[in-house]
Amino acid sequence: AIAEEQGAQSDLLIDQYRLLQRLSADMDRLQLAGGVLGPVVVAEADRVIAALTAHHDARFDELLTAITALRDAQRQSLINFAGAQMRDVNFQGDVAGRDVNKPTLAAGSTFVQGSVGVMQSIHAHEQSSIGSIIGQQVVHHHATPPPTPRYSIPPAFVRPAIALVGRAPLLDDLRQRLCCGTLRHLALYGKPGVGKSRMALELVADPTLRDHFTGGILVARAGVTENSETTIRAWIDDLGLHDDPRRTVAENLAYISQYIRRDGRPWLVVVDDVWRDSQLRPFLSLPEEVRLLITTRQRDLLLRLGDYLAPEALLELETLAHPDAIALLRATAGLPPDGNEQELDLLAQLVGGLPLILTVMGNYLRLRLLDNPAWFSKALVALRAAATRLNLPLVSLDLVEEQTKQRGWWASLLPFKRKPIQPLSPKAIIELSYATLPQTAQHILLSLAGFPPDPLSFDLASAKIVTERNEREVAEALLLLSQCSLLDGAGAGRWRMHQVLWDWAENYDRRRVTAAQQRLRRWHSDLMNPQYQQEFTAWRSQRDNWAQMLATWHDAQRDPDALALCIHTIVPALIAQAYWNDLLAGLKQALITLNKMASRQAEVALAHYYLGLIHYERAEYAAAEEQTSAAYAAFQAMHSQNGQSGALSLLGMIHKAMGNYPAAQGCYEDALALIPQRDEQNYAACLNNLAALYEEQGNYAAALPLYERALTIREQVLGAEHPDTATSL
């Protein structure tokens, strides 16, 4: 495989060399080598020489020598041209021996390069180096401006309003490593809530990195919920590439890699919050143009990938140093820049150095206590109450209260006697903030854990369903919870819950969270009901919503009742949205589960049918025929006429796609005979299918009346504006 790859690369470079030779000969004939396209040849030759050198392959030596000679000859032409008299080049009309597609240049004009083979535009730094060679040449040679960078960043990946504290040195180090380092892969690991995603956010928005990674920046947020396919397909969409739902995640990444290689510019890829090495492995094969930044809470996961990640590529994000913890606590609490030093010192020791928990504590102080002169003592009382409710040790609180009594000159004489204060559990800080919420906001917070945690987000409409509260109550609670840092805003009227806070909510009241998850599953099923068409139209426009529905599908695999409900409701919607890979694996597993249950034969038949439909959509016709035939047999055993007609219609589509028109016609006619005419929509659809078959065979006389009957039925039942009516037209 390596030999084949090197051979293909060699052929490509030889083709480039021949192209450069032809271009050089044309320019020599036109006496334009130094004036117009010479810099392009020099820059392109430099790029090819760099590629050849990087391969360290003796077979490329002769080619390298030839390319170097060509570049040096063109460079000498540029030097010689500096004193030439061709300061006004303006070919008019067709000149003998000139390619009419080549550009012409007049004094003061701008050179715009056309598409010449695989030639790339000159980057700014290459133009400036060439300019230093040819001096103050009047004739300017500008290549087409490089394409603008391409970005695919989840809408919910937004920076919070509060400034980043205490991370400037690490940010500088990461910036330097990504732009100038030799390691292609970097990994940032640390405790939950330490700010790994925040660091990734800062780097993605950093102007220096955006200037350096001129190809673009792609962001994937892994998380505990599996949504890799959704993310990669979003990349393909944002890059303007062709989305083929048949491709796996690995195949889609290979497709994107080809695009990046052709582009040739540097790219940054961020894979944030990795939980499993299976989430990360596909990204490790991205091409050499890519710098990959990984964040995870699991160092062991990174060590298992030692073949890809050198030890020096693993960077730990530690908790904030104590002075930085004090600064963050002061900033979030809204305290003045001076004063309260001892109180903040002790409180920062109690809370610890996790930025997430410091922010929750600071917002608690800002919203609840700062108007009270005795805010510090009241905060200690509240912390003791929270820790007591959770049955946590109180030793640290006892030490803090003891040290608050030691003030003035006496305290300065006894610092050596002070025992170290261990941070409280983060649960105590979250419990403290939760306990001060109104009861309605408390219930809403716990119910919102029915949604999958960050990186997935939710909107007000979905939150209203999951919490079973009215819109005003939910809106007020979302605002308050955001102010308390118990929720994060995700932009565009959406919110998300940090994994740490989600874990706390599930542990605090698992029954309420489970009930909310069940309501979310029912809501996903209800969205398929025509009466919710307006809500579904708004819902389907958000990518995170589809990821939530996929999570509902994955979770249903553990519960036969939920699985049966999903097969009847959300599976058709996911097929229409082309989430075929997720569904193929899930439906095959569903057959194993449901075949053991005599009461679930209807779902078994539907699972076979939907597998057949997916294989048909993927143009895998043999597998489609096998699954659909199994569905037809199952529907026959159940005496389900609707099921039989649906399976026969799909079999007709499969036979038609395979060119077996007689078999397709037989299936369509049998399906039509099974559908009662009172089932007008399905009857019209079957008429339309049969008409399309006749049309494809050129039998227009037979097709036309069937089309007309289908159109009449649809206009009467659905109305003239319905999309199915338009299909008949």
C-alpha positions in Angstrom: 0.0 0.0 0.0 2.9 2.4 0.8 4.5 1.6 -2.5 1.3 2.3 -4.4 0.9 5.6 -2.6 4.4 6.6 -3.3 4.0 5.6 -6.9 0.9 7.8 -7.2 2.7 10.7 -5.6 5.6 10.2 -8.0 3.3 10.3 -11.0 1.7 13.4 -9.7 5.0 15.2 -9.2 6.2 14.2 -12.6 3.0 15.6 -14.2 3.6 18.8 -12.3 7.2 19.0 -13.6 6.0 18.5 -17.2 3.4 21.1 -16.8 6.0 23.6 -15.4 8.3 22.7 -18.4 5.5 23.5 -20.9 4.6 26.7 -19.1 8.3 27.8 -19.0 8.7 27.1 -22.8 5.6 29.2 -23.5 6.9 32.1 -21.5 10.3 31.9 -23.1 8.6 32.1 -26.5 6.6 35.1 -25.4 9.7 36.7 -23.7 7.6 37.0 -20.5 9.4 34.6 -18.2 10.6 37.3 -15.9 7.8 39.7 -16.2 4.5 38.0 -15.6 4.5 34.3 -14.8 8.1 33.7 -13.8 7.3 34.3 -10.1 4.5 31.8 -10.3 7.0 29.1 -11.6 9.5 29.9 -8.9 6.9 29.7 -6.1 5.4 26.5 -7.5 8.8 24.9 -8.0 9.7 25.8 -4.4 6.6 24.1 -3.2 7.3 20.9 -5.3 11.0 20.9 -4.1 9.7 21.0 -0.5 7.4 18.1 -1.2 10.2 16.0 -2.9 12.6 16.7 0.0 10.1 15.7 2.6 9.8 12.2 1.0 13.5 11.3 1.5 13.2 8.9 -1.5 16.2 8.2 -3.7 13.9 7.7 -6.7 13.0 11.4 -6.6 16.7 12.6 -6.8 16.7 13.0 -10.6 13.4 14.7 -10.5 14.5 17.0 -7.7 17.6 18.0 -9.6 15.5 18.8 -12.7 13.0 20.9 -10.7 15.8 22.8 -8.9 17.4 23.6 -12.3 14.2 24.8 -13.7 13.5 27.0 -10.6 17.1 28.5 -10.7 16.8 29.2 -14.4 13.5 31.1 -13.8 14.9 32.9 -10.8 17.9 34.1 -13.0 15.4 35.3 -15.6 13.7 37.4 -12.9 17.1 38.9 -11.9 17.9 39.6 -15.5 14.5 41.1 -16.1 14.9 43.7 -13.4 16.7 46.0 -15.9 14.7 45.1 -19.0 12.6 47.5 -20.9 9.3 45.7 -20.8 7.6 48.0 -18.4 4.4 48.3 -20.5 3.3 44.8 -21.5 -0.1 45.0 -23.3 -0.8 42.4 -26.0 -3.8 43.4 -28.1 -5.6 40.7 -30.1 -4.1 37.3 -30.9 -0.3 37.1 -31.3 1.2 34.3 -33.3 2.3 31.5 -31.0 0.5 32.9 -28.0 -2.1 31.0 -26.0 -5.2 33.2 -26.0 -6.1 31.9 -22.6 -3.0 33.3 -21.0 -3.2 36.7 -19.3 -2.0 40.0 -20.7 -0.7 42.9 -18.7 -0.8 46.6 -19.2 0.9 49.3 -17.2 -0.7 49.6 -13.8 -2.9 46.6 -14.4 -3.4 43.6 -12.1 -2.5 40.1 -13.1 -5.3 37.7 -12.5 -4.3 34.1 -12.9 -6.6 31.6 -14.6 -6.9 27.9 -13.8 -3.7 26.4 -15.3 -3.4 22.7 -14.3 -2.5 22.3 -10.7 -0.8 25.7 -10.3 -1.5 27.3 -7.0 -1.7 31.0 -6.2 1.4 32.8 -4.7 1.1 33.4 -1.0 2.0 36.9 0.3 5.3 35.9 1.8 6.4 34.3 -1.6 5.4 37.4 -3.5 7.5 39.6 -1.1 10.6 37.4 -1.5 10.3 37.5 -5.3 9.8 41.3 -5.1 13.1 41.6 -3.3 14.8 39.8 -6.2 13.4 41.9 -9.0 13.8 45.2 -7.1 11.5 48.1 -7.8 10.0 46.6 -10.9 7.1 48.7 -12.2 5.1 45.9 -13.7 3.3 44.3 -10.8 2.5 40.5 -10.8 -0.3 39.6 -8.5 -1.6 36.1 -8.3 -5.3 35.5 -7.6 -5.9 36.2 -3.9 -5.8 33.0 -1.9 -9.2 31.5 -1.1 -10.7 32.6 2.1 -10.3 30.3 5.1 -13.1 27.8 5.6 -14.6 27.3 9.1 -16.9 24.7 10.6 -17.5 25.6 14.2 -20.6 24.4 16.1 -22.9 27.4 16.8 -22.9 26.5 20.5 -19.1 26.7 20.6 -19.2 30.3 21.9 -16.9 32.1 24.4 -18.5 33.1 27.7 -18.7 36.8 28.6 -16.3 36.5 31.6 -12.6 37.1 30.8 -10.1 34.2 30.9 -8.0 34.4 34.1 -4.6 32.8 34.7 -4.2 31.0 31.4 -2.1 33.5 29.4 1.2 31.6 29.7 -0.3 28.3 28.6 -2.2 30.0 25.8 1.0 31.5 24.5 2.7 28.1 24.7 -0.1 26.4 22.8 -0.2 29.1 20.2 3.6 28.7 19.7 3.4 24.9 19.5 0.5 25.0 17.0 2.0 27.6 14.7 5.7 26.8 14.9 6.1 23.4 16.6 7.1 20.2 15.0 4.4 18.0 16.6 1.3 17.6 14.5 -0.9 16.4 17.4 -1.3 18.1 20.7 -3.5 17.0 23.6 -4.7 19.0 26.6 -6.0 17.0 29.5 -7.3 17.9 33.0 -10.0 17.5 35.6 -13.7 18.1 34.8 -14.4 21.8 35.1 -10.8 22.9 34.8 -11.4 24.8 31.5 -10.2 22.6 28.7 -13.1 23.5 26.4 -12.6 27.2 27.3 -8.9 27.0 26.2 -10.0 25.4 22.9 -12.6 28.2 22.5 -9.9 30.9 23.0 -7.5 29.2 20.5 -10.2 28.9 17.9 -11.1 32.6 18.2 -7.4 33.7 18.4 -6.5 36.1 15.6 -2.9 34.9 15.4 -4.1 31.3 14.8 -6.7 32.4 12.3 -4.0 34.3 10.4 -1.7 31.2 10.5 -4.2 28.5 9.6 -5.1 30.0 6.2 -6.9 26.8 5.1 -9.4 27.0 7.9 -10.4 25.7 11.3 -12.7 22.6 11.9 -14.1 21.9 15.4 -15.6 18.6 16.6 -17.1 18.3 20.0 -17.2 14.7 21.1 -18.8 14.5 24.5 -20.3 11.6 26.3 -23.0 11.4 23.6 -21.9 9.8 20.3 -22.5 12.3 17.5 -19.4 12.0 15.3 -21.4 11.4 12.1 -23.4 14.6 12.7 -20.3 16.6 13.2 -18.4 15.3 10.2 -21.4 15.8 7.9 -21.6 19.4 9.2 -17.9 19.8 8.2 -18.7 18.5 4.7 -21.7 20.9 4.4 -19.7 23.9 5.7 -16.8 23.1 3.3 -19.2 23.0 0.4 -18.4 19.3 -0.4 -20.8 16.6 -1.6 -22.5 14.8 1.3 -22.9 11.1 0.6 -24.8 9.5 3.5 -23.4 6.1 2.6 -19.9 7.0 3.8 -18.8 6.1 7.2 -17.1 8.6 9.6 -13.7 7.3 8.5 -14.6 7.5 4.8 -15.9 11.0 5.3 -12.7 12.0 7.0 -10.7 10.5 4.2 -12.8 12.6 1.8 -12.1 15.7 3.8 -8.4 14.8 3.9 -8.3 14.7 0.1 -9.8 18.2 0.0 -7.3 19.5 2.5 -4.4 18.0 0.6 -5.5 19.6 -2.6 -5.9 22.9 -0.8 -2.3 22.6 0.5 -2.6 25.4 3.1 -2.3 24.8 6.9 -5.4 23.8 8.8 -6.4 23.5 12.5 -8.7 20.7 13.7 -10.0 20.7 17.3 -11.5 17.6 18.8 -12.9 18.7 22.1 -14.0 16.7 25.1 -13.0 13.2 24.0 -14.4 10.4 26.1 -13.5 7.3 24.1 -10.5 6.5 21.9 -12.9 5.3 19.2 -14.1 8.9 19.0 -10.5 10.1 18.4 -8.8 7.5 16.2 -10.4 8.5 12.9 -9.0 12.1 13.3 -5.5 10.8 13.8 -5.2 10.0 10.1 -5.8 13.6 8.9 -3.1 14.8 6.5 0.2 16.6 7.3 -1.4 20.0 6.5 -3.4 19.6 9.7 -2.5 20.5 13.3 -4.8 18.5 15.6 -5.7 19.8 19.1 -7.4 17.3 21.4 -9.0 18.0 24.8 -10.0 15.2 27.2 -10.4 14.5 30.9 -8.7 11.1 30.5 -5.0 10.9 30.4 -5.1 7.1 30.2 -7.0 7.4 26.9 -4.1 9.5 25.5 -1.5 7.1 26.7 -3.2 4.3 24.8 -2.6 6.3 21.6 1.1 6.5 22.1 1.8 5.6 18.4 0.2 9.0 17.5 0.9 11.1 20.5 4.4 11.7 21.7 4.9 12.2 25.5 5.8 15.8 25.0 2.5 16.3 23.1 0.5 15.7 26.3 -0.1 18.9 28.3 -1.9 18.9 31.6 -4.3 21.8 32.3 -3.9 22.2 36.1 -6.3 24.0 38.4 -5.8 27.7 38.8 -3.0 28.9 41.0 -4.2 30.4 44.2 -3.7 34.1 43.2 -5.6 33.4 39.9 -8.4 31.7 41.8 -8.8 34.8 44.0 -8.8 37.0 40.9 -11.5 34.9 39.2 -13.6 34.8 42.4 -13.3 38.6 42.8 -14.2 39.2 39.1 -17.3 36.9 39.1 -18.5 38.2 42.4 -18.3 41.8 41.3 -16.1 42.8 44.2 -13.9 45.9 43.9 -10.2 45.4 42.9 -9.0 46.2 46.4 -10.1 45.0 49.8 -11.5 41.7 51.2 -8.1 40.1 50.7 -8.3 37.7 53.7 -11.9 36.7 53.0 -11.2 35.9 49.4 -8.0 34.1 50.3 -9.9 31.8 52.6 -12.8 31.4 50.3 -10.6 30.5 47.3 -8.9 27.8 49.4 -12.4 26.4 50.3 -13.6 26.4 46.7 -10.4 25.2 45.1 -9.0 26.0 41.7 -11.6 24.7 39.3 -12.8 27.7 37.2 -16.3 26.2 36.8 -16.8 26.0 40.5 -15.2 29.3 41.3 -17.6 30.9 38.8 -20.6 29.3 40.4 -19.4 30.5 43.8 -18.6 34.0 42.6 -22.1 34.4 41.0 -23.7 33.1 44.2 -22.0 35.9 46.1 -22.9 38.5 43.5 -26.6 37.6 43.3 -27.2 36.7 47.0 -24.9 38.3 49.5 -22.8 41.3 48.4 -25.4 43.8 49.6 -24.9 42.4 53.1 -21.8 43.7 55.0 -21.5 40.3 56.7 -21.4 38.5 53.3 -18.4 36.4 54.2 -19.7 34.9 57.4 -23.1 34.3 55.8 -21.4 32.5 52.9 -19.6 30.2 55.4 -22.9 29.5 57.2 -24.5 28.6 53.8 -21.5 26.4 52.8 -21.7 24.6 56.1 -25.4 23.9 55.6 -24.8 22.6 52.1 -22.0 20.3 53.2 -24.1 19.0 56.1 -27.0 18.2 53.7 -24.6 16.2 51.6 -23.0 14.5 54.6 -19.6 15.9 53.6 -16.7 16.5 56.1 -16.7 19.9 57.8 -13.0 20.1 58.8 -12.1 22.7 56.2 -14.9 24.9 57.2 -13.8 24.6 60.9 -10.3 25.7 59.9 -11.6 28.7 57.9 -13.7 29.9 60.8 -10.8 29.5 63.2 -8.5 31.5 60.9 -11.1 34.3 60.5 -10.8 34.9 64.3 -7.0 35.5 63.9 -6.7 39.1 62.7 -4.3 41.9 63.0 -0.7 41.6 64.5 -1.6 38.3 66.3 -2.5 36.6 63.0 0.8 37.7 61.5 2.8 36.0 64.3 1.1 32.6 63.8 1.1 31.8 60.0 3.3 28.8 60.6 0.7 27.2 62.9 -2.0 27.3 60.3 -3.1 24.0 58.9 -3.7 23.7 55.1 -7.3 24.1 54.1 -8.5 21.3 51.7 -11.1 22.4 49.1 -14.7 21.3 49.6 -16.3 18.9 47.2 -17.6 20.7 44.1 -21.0 19.2 45.0 -21.1 21.4 48.0 -20.7 24.6 45.9 -23.3 23.5 43.4 -25.7 22.5 46.2 -25.2 25.9 47.8 -26.2 27.7 44.6 -29.1 25.3 43.9 -30.5 25.7 47.4 -31.0 29.5 46.9 -33.0 29.1 43.7 -36.8 29.4 43.8 -38.5 26.0 43.9 -39.7 26.3 40.3 -36.2 27.1 39.1 -34.9 24.1 41.1 -37.4 21.7 39.4 -36.6 23.2 36.0 -32.8 22.8 36.5 -33.2 19.1 37.3 -35.6 18.5 34.4 -33.2 20.1 32.0 -30.8 17.3 32.7 -33.2 15.3 30.6 -31.4 16.7 27.6 -27.9 15.3 26.8 -25.2 17.4 28.3 -22.7 19.8 26.7 -21.8 19.9 23.8 -25.5 19.5 22.8 -27.8 22.4 23.3 -31.5 23.0 23.6 -34.0 25.8 23.0 -36.9 27.3 24.9 -39.6 25.3 23.0 -37.9 22.0 23.8 -37.2 23.1 27.4 -40.9 23.8 27.9 -41.8 20.3 26.8 -39.2 18.5 29.0 -39.9 20.6 32.1 -43.7 20.6 31.7 -43.8 24.3 32.6 -45.3 27.3 30.8 -43.1 29.5 28.6 -42.8 32.4 31.0 -41.7 30.2 33.9 -39.1 28.4 31.7 -37.8 31.7 30.2 -37.4 33.2 33.7 -35.6 30.1 35.0 -33.3 29.9 32.0 -32.2 33.5 32.6 -31.7 32.9 36.3 -29.8 29.7 35.8 -27.5 31.3 33.3 -26.8 34.2 35.8 -25.9 31.5 38.4 -23.6 29.7 35.9 -25.6 26.6 36.3 -26.4 26.8 32.6 -24.3 28.2 29.7 -25.7 30.2 26.9 -25.0 28.6 23.5 -26.0 31.5 21.3 -29.1 32.0 19.1 -31.6 31.4 22.0 -30.0 28.1 23.0 -28.5 26.7 26.2 -26.4 23.8 27.3 -25.5 22.1 30.6 -21.9 21.4 31.6 -21.2 17.7 32.1 -20.2 18.3 35.7 -23.5 20.0 36.5 -25.4 17.3 34.5 -23.7 14.6 36.6 -24.7 16.5 39.8 -28.3 16.7 38.7 -28.6 13.0 37.9 -27.0 12.0 41.2 -29.2 14.5 43.1 -32.6 13.4 41.7 -32.3 10.6 39.2 -36.0 9.9 39.2 -36.8 13.5 38.0 -34.1 13.3 35.4 -35.3 10.0 34.1 -38.8 11.3 33.9 -37.6 14.3 31.9 -35.7 12.0 29.5 -38.8 10.0 28.9 -40.7 13.2 28.1 -38.0 14.1 25.6 -38.3 10.7 23.9 -42.1 11.2 23.7 -41.6 14.7 22.3 -39.4 13.3 19.6 -42.0 10.8 18.7 -44.8 13.4 18.9 -42.9 15.6 16.4 -43.7 13.1 13.7 -47.4 13.6 14.2 -48.8 15.9 11.5 -50.5 18.0 14.1 -47.0 19.2 15.2 -45.9 20.1 11.7 -45.2 23.7 12.5 -43.1 22.8 15.6 -41.2 20.2 13.6 -40.4 22.7 10.9 -38.8 25.0 13.4 -37.2 22.1 15.3 -35.5 20.4 12.3 -33.4 23.5 11.4 -31.0 23.0 14.3 -28.3 20.4 14.0 -28.1 19.8 17.8 -31.8 18.8 17.8 -31.0 15.9 15.3 -28.1 14.9 17.5 -30.5 14.7 20.5 -32.9 12.5 18.4 -30.0 10.3 17.5 -29.2 10.1 21.3 -32.8 9.1 21.9 -32.4 6.3 19.2 -29.2 5.0 20.8 -30.7 5.1 24.3 -33.8 3.2 23.1 -31.6 0.1 22.3 -31.6 -0.7 26.1 -35.4 -0.6 26.4 -37.7 -2.7 24.2 -40.7 -0.5 24.7 -38.7 2.6 23.8 -37.2 0.8 20.9 -40.6 -0.2 19.5 -41.9 3.4 19.9 -38.8 4.8 18.0 -39.3 2.3 15.1 -42.9 3.5 14.7 -42.0 7.2 14.9 -38.5 8.7 14.7 -36.8 6.1 12.5 -38.6 7.4 9.3 -37.5 10.9 10.1 -33.9 9.9 10.7 -33.9 8.0 7.4 -35.2 11.1 5.6 -32.4 13.0 7.2 -29.9 10.4 5.9 -28.6 9.1 9.2 -28.3 5.7 7.6 -25.2 4.5 9.3 -26.5 5.0 12.8 -29.8 3.3 11.8 -28.3 0.3 10.1 -26.4 -0.8 13.2 -29.4 0.0 15.5 -32.0 -1.7 13.4 -29.9 -4.9 13.1 -29.5 -4.9 16.8 -33.3 -4.3 17.2 -34.1 -7.4 15.2 -32.0 -9.5 17.6 -33.8 -8.0 20.6 -37.4 -8.0 19.2 -37.3 -11.4 17.5 -37.2 -12.9 21.0 -40.6 -11.3 21.8 -43.7 -12.7 20.3 -45.6 -9.4 21.0 -43.2 -7.4 18.8 -43.6 -8.9 15.4 -45.0 -5.7 13.9 -41.8 -3.9 14.9 -39.8 -6.8 13.5 -41.5 -6.4 10.1 -41.0 -2.6 10.2 -37.3 -3.0 11.1 -36.9 -5.3 8.0 -38.8 -2.7 5.9 -36.7 0.2 7.1 -33.5 -1.8 6.5 -34.6 -2.4 3.0 -35.4 1.2 2.5 -32.0 2.3 3.8 -30.2 -0.2 1.5 -32.3 1.0 -1.4 -31.3 4.6 -0.7 -27.7 3.5 -0.5 -28.1 1.7 -3.9 -27.3 -1.6 -2.3 -30.1 -3.4 -4.2 -29.4 -7.0 -3.3 -29.5 -6.3 0.4 -32.5 -4.1 -0.1 -34.4 -6.8 -1.9 -33.5 -9.4 0.9 -34.7 -7.2 3.7 -37.8 -6.0 2.0 -38.8 -9.5 1.0 -38.4 -10.5 4.7 -40.6 -7.5 5.6 -43.3 -8.6 3.1 -43.3 -12.1 4.5 -43.7 -10.8 8.0 -46.5 -8.5 7.0 -48.2 -11.5 5.2 -48.0 -13.5 8.4 -49.6 -10.7 10.3 -52.3 -10.3 7.6 -51.4 -6.6 7.4 -52.6 -5.2 4.0 -51.0 -1.8 4.6 -47.7 -3.5 5.4 -47.8 -5.8 2.4 -48.6 -2.9 0.0 -45.8 -0.8 1.4 -43.3 -3.7 1.1 -44.5 -4.4 -2.5 -44.2 -0.8 -3.4 -40.6 -0.7 -2.1 -39.8 -4.0 -3.9 -41.1 -2.4 -7.1 -38.8 0.6 -6.6 -35.9 -1.8 -6.1 -36.6 -3.9 -9.2 -37.0 -0.7 -11.2 -33.6 0.6 -10.1 -32.1 -2.8 -11.1 -33.7 -2.5 -14.6 -36.1 -5.4 -14.0 -39.2 -3.6 -15.3 -41.6 -6.6 -15.5 -40.9 -7.5 -11.8 -41.4 -3.9 -10.8 -44.7 -3.6 -12.7 -46.0 -6.8 -11.0 -45.1 -5.4 -7.5 -46.7 -2.1 -8.2 -49.9 -3.7 -9.5 -50.1 -6.1 -6.6 -49.6 -3.2 -4.2 -52.3 -1.2 -5.9 -54.7 -4.1 -5.5 -54.1 -4.3 -1.8 -54.7 -0.6 -1.1 -58.3 0.3 -0.5 -59.3 3.4 -2.5 -60.4 5.1 0.7 -56.7 5.2 1.7 -56.3 8.0 -0.8 -52.8 9.2 -0.2 -51.2 5.7 -0.5 -53.4 4.9 -3.4 -52.2 8.1 -5.2 -48.6 7.3 -4.4 -48.9 3.8 -5.9 -50.5 5.2 -9.0 -47.6 7.7 -9.3 -45.0 4.9 -8.9 -46.7 2.8 -11.7 -47.0 5.9 -14.0 -43.3 6.7 -13.4 -42.4 3.1 -14.4 -44.4 3.3 -17.6 -42.8 6.7 -18.4 -39.3 5.3 -18.0 -40.1 2.6 -20.5 -41.4 5.2 -22.9 -45.1 4.0 -22.6 -46.4 7.6 -22.2 -50.0 6.6 -23.2 -50.2 4.3 -20.2 -48.4 6.7 -17.9 -50.5 9.8 -18.5 -53.9 8.7 -17.2 -52.3 7.3 -14.0 -50.5 10.6 -13.4 -53.8 12.4 -13.9 -55.7 10.2 -11.5 -52.9 10.6 -8.9 -53.0 14.4 -9.4 -56.8 14.6 -9.0 -56.7 12.6 -5.8 -53.9 14.7 -4.3 -55.5 18.0 -5.2 -58.7 16.9 -3.5 -57.1 15.4 -0.4 -53.9 17.5 0.1 -54.6 20.7 -1.7 -52.9 22.3 -4.7 -50.0 23.7 -2.6 -48.9 20.4 -1.0 -45.4 19.0 -2.1 -46.9 15.6 -3.1 -49.3 17.4 -5.4 -46.4 19.2 -7.0 -44.7 15.8 -7.5 -47.7 14.6 -9.6 -47.5 17.8 -11.6 
